[in-house]
Amino acid sequence: MNPPDTKQRVLDASEHLFARNGYHATSLRNITHAAEVNLAAVNYHFGSKEPLLEAVILRRLTPLNEIRLSQLETLLQKTARDHAVPNCREVLRTFVEPTLRQRREGSVTSDFIALIGRTLAEPRGIAMTIFMRHMEPLMNRLFQALTLALPALSRQTLFWRVHFAIGSLSHIMRCHERHATVPEGVDIDLSVDDLIELYLDFATAGMEAK
């Protein structure tokens, strides 16, 4: 197996340090030391720290969003051909399933998940700005699909229910295995398939509540 190249080492080191310490507390000197490269290499590939942060986020977010959007468009095209209304649970599935399956990939994505968790917990900052800018097209399309799936809901109510659903998903991504106490008889080591279906049971009920 070939060792990672310079650019890859910088991205890996940055992702780990940004996730652990935050963007502002991580210096380029910290990154170059961890990646075992010089500052010129960082400047050559990324220019400065902010474009580096964006590259770190997009490395994993772009392919994830492509999968989400592809699944959503496939679902919408099928329901349009059938002259049907999209099913709320299946619309949510196109967003949730790729997300939770990435979480289960293990250590490859653990730093990215931690970074996004930190970003969402600290909403004022460059990381949040970058993340939301690249999430906006997908979130708009998801909202449109849920508008079709739940035509009786006002846009105001739908917005807040989506907000709650995404918030609970974010909690799973960041905190699922960090419970201080687990009641007797409860197993938190679920298969990804079981976790997806449990989440969809919960989120769909909330989205479709009368």
C-alpha positions as CSV (number, residue, x, y, z in Angstrom):
1,M,0.0,0.0,0.0
2,N,1.4,3.4,-1.0
3,P,1.8,6.0,1.7
4,P,-0.5,9.1,1.4
5,D,0.9,11.9,-0.6
6,T,1.6,15.4,0.8
7,K,-1.8,16.8,0.1
8,Q,-3.5,13.8,1.6
9,R,-1.3,14.0,4.8
10,V,-2.2,17.6,5.2
11,L,-5.9,16.9,4.8
12,D,-5.8,14.0,7.3
13,A,-3.8,16.0,9.8
14,S,-6.1,19.0,9.5
15,E,-9.3,17.0,9.8
16,H,-8.0,15.4,13.0
17,L,-6.8,18.7,14.6
18,F,-9.8,20.7,13.5
19,A,-12.1,18.0,15.0
20,R,-10.1,17.8,18.2
21,N,-9.2,21.4,18.9
22,G,-11.4,23.5,16.6
23,Y,-10.5,25.7,13.6
24,H,-9.3,28.8,15.5
25,A,-7.2,26.8,18.1
26,T,-5.4,24.9,15.3
27,S,-2.5,26.7,13.7
28,L,-0.8,25.9,10.4
29,R,2.3,25.1,12.5
30,N,0.3,22.4,14.3
31,I,-0.9,21.0,11.0
32,T,2.5,21.0,9.3
33,H,4.0,19.3,12.3
34,A,1.4,16.6,12.4
35,A,1.5,16.0,8.7
36,E,5.3,16.1,8.6
37,V,5.4,18.7,5.8
38,N,6.6,22.3,5.5
39,L,4.5,25.4,5.3
40,A,5.3,25.8,1.7
41,A,3.5,22.6,0.9
42,V,0.3,23.8,2.6
43,N,0.5,27.1,0.8
44,Y,1.1,25.4,-2.5
45,H,-1.9,23.0,-2.2
46,F,-4.4,25.2,-0.3
47,G,-3.2,28.8,-0.2
48,S,-4.2,29.5,3.4
49,K,-6.0,28.0,6.4
50,E,-9.6,28.9,5.4
51,P,-9.4,27.2,1.9
52,L,-7.8,24.2,3.7
53,L,-10.7,24.0,6.1
54,E,-13.1,24.1,3.1
55,A,-11.1,21.3,1.4
56,V,-11.3,19.2,4.6
57,I,-15.1,19.6,4.7
58,L,-15.7,19.0,1.0
59,R,-13.5,15.9,0.8
60,R,-16.2,13.9,2.6
61,L,-19.3,16.1,2.3
62,T,-19.3,16.3,-1.5
63,P,-19.5,12.5,-2.2
64,L,-22.0,12.1,0.7
65,N,-24.3,14.8,-0.7
66,E,-24.0,13.3,-4.2
67,I,-25.3,10.0,-2.9
68,R,-28.1,11.7,-1.0
69,L,-29.2,13.8,-3.9
70,S,-29.0,10.9,-6.4
71,Q,-31.2,8.8,-4.2
72,L,-33.7,11.6,-3.6
73,E,-34.0,12.4,-7.3
74,T,-34.4,8.7,-8.2
75,L,-37.3,8.5,-5.6
76,L,-38.9,11.7,-7.0
77,Q,-38.6,10.6,-10.6
78,K,-40.3,7.3,-9.7
79,T,-43.2,8.9,-7.9
80,A,-43.7,11.3,-10.7
81,R,-43.8,8.5,-13.2
82,D,-46.4,6.7,-11.0
83,H,-48.4,10.0,-10.5
84,A,-48.0,9.4,-6.8
85,V,-47.0,11.5,-3.8
86,P,-43.6,10.9,-2.4
87,N,-43.6,8.9,0.8
88,C,-42.3,10.9,3.8
89,R,-40.3,8.0,5.3
90,E,-38.6,7.3,2.0
91,V,-37.8,10.9,1.4
92,L,-36.1,11.0,4.8
93,R,-34.4,7.7,4.1
94,T,-32.5,9.3,1.2
95,F,-30.9,11.7,3.6
96,V,-30.5,9.5,6.6
97,E,-29.3,6.2,5.3
98,P,-26.2,7.4,3.5
99,T,-25.3,9.5,6.6
100,L,-25.6,6.6,9.1
101,R,-23.8,4.2,6.8
102,Q,-20.9,6.6,6.5
103,R,-20.8,6.8,10.3
104,R,-20.5,3.0,10.5
105,E,-17.4,3.1,8.2
106,G,-15.4,3.5,11.3
107,S,-12.2,5.5,12.0
108,V,-12.0,6.7,8.4
109,T,-14.8,9.2,9.0
110,S,-14.7,9.5,12.8
111,D,-12.7,12.8,12.6
112,F,-15.0,14.2,10.0
113,I,-18.1,13.4,12.1
114,A,-16.5,15.0,15.1
115,L,-15.6,18.1,13.1
116,I,-19.2,18.5,11.8
117,G,-20.5,17.9,15.3
118,R,-18.2,20.7,16.6
119,T,-19.3,22.9,13.7
120,L,-23.0,22.5,14.5
121,A,-22.4,23.0,18.2
122,E,-20.5,26.2,17.5
123,P,-22.8,27.9,14.9
124,R,-21.0,31.2,14.7
125,G,-17.8,30.8,12.7
126,I,-16.2,30.1,9.3
127,A,-16.7,26.3,9.6
128,M,-20.4,26.7,9.9
129,T,-20.5,29.2,7.1
130,I,-18.7,26.8,4.8
131,F,-20.7,23.8,5.8
132,M,-24.1,25.5,5.4
133,R,-23.1,27.0,2.0
134,H,-22.5,23.5,0.7
135,M,-25.5,21.9,2.4
136,E,-28.0,24.5,1.1
137,P,-28.8,23.1,-2.3
138,L,-29.4,19.6,-0.9
139,M,-31.5,21.0,2.0
140,N,-33.6,23.0,-0.3
141,R,-34.3,20.0,-2.5
142,L,-35.1,17.9,0.6
143,F,-37.5,20.6,1.8
144,Q,-39.2,20.6,-1.6
145,A,-39.6,16.9,-1.6
146,L,-41.1,16.9,1.9
147,T,-43.5,19.7,0.8
148,L,-44.8,17.2,-1.8
149,A,-44.9,14.4,0.7
150,L,-46.8,16.4,3.4
151,P,-49.0,18.9,1.5
152,A,-51.2,19.5,4.5
153,L,-48.4,21.1,6.6
154,S,-47.7,24.8,6.4
155,R,-44.2,25.7,5.4
156,Q,-43.6,27.1,8.8
157,T,-44.5,23.8,10.5
158,L,-42.6,21.7,8.0
159,F,-39.5,23.8,8.5
160,W,-39.4,23.3,12.2
161,R,-40.1,19.6,11.9
162,V,-37.2,19.2,9.5
163,H,-35.1,21.2,11.9
164,F,-36.0,18.7,14.8
165,A,-35.4,15.7,12.6
166,I,-32.0,16.9,11.5
167,G,-31.1,17.8,15.1
168,S,-31.9,14.2,16.3
169,L,-29.8,12.8,13.5
170,S,-26.9,15.1,14.4
171,H,-27.2,13.8,18.0
172,I,-27.0,10.2,16.8
173,M,-23.9,11.0,14.8
174,R,-22.1,12.7,17.6
175,C,-23.4,11.1,20.8
176,H,-24.8,7.7,20.1
177,E,-21.9,5.8,21.8
178,R,-21.2,8.3,24.6
179,H,-24.1,7.7,27.0
180,A,-23.0,8.1,30.6
181,T,-25.5,5.5,31.7
182,V,-27.4,2.8,29.7
183,P,-30.4,1.2,31.3
184,E,-30.2,-2.5,32.0
185,G,-31.3,-4.6,29.1
186,V,-30.6,-1.9,26.5
187,D,-28.1,-2.6,23.7
188,I,-26.7,0.4,22.0
189,D,-24.5,-1.6,19.6
190,L,-27.2,-1.9,16.9
191,S,-26.6,-2.8,13.3
192,V,-26.7,0.1,11.0
193,D,-29.9,-1.3,9.4
194,D,-31.6,-1.4,12.7
195,L,-30.5,2.1,13.6
196,I,-31.7,3.5,10.3
197,E,-35.2,1.9,10.8
198,L,-35.5,3.0,14.4
199,Y,-34.6,6.6,13.5
200,L,-37.0,6.6,10.6
201,D,-39.8,5.3,12.8
202,F,-39.2,8.2,15.2
203,A,-38.6,10.9,12.6
204,T,-41.5,9.9,10.3
205,A,-43.9,9.9,13.2
206,G,-42.8,13.4,14.1
207,M,-43.0,14.7,10.5
208,E,-46.5,13.2,10.0
209,A,-47.9,14.2,13.4
210,K,-51.4,15.6,13.2
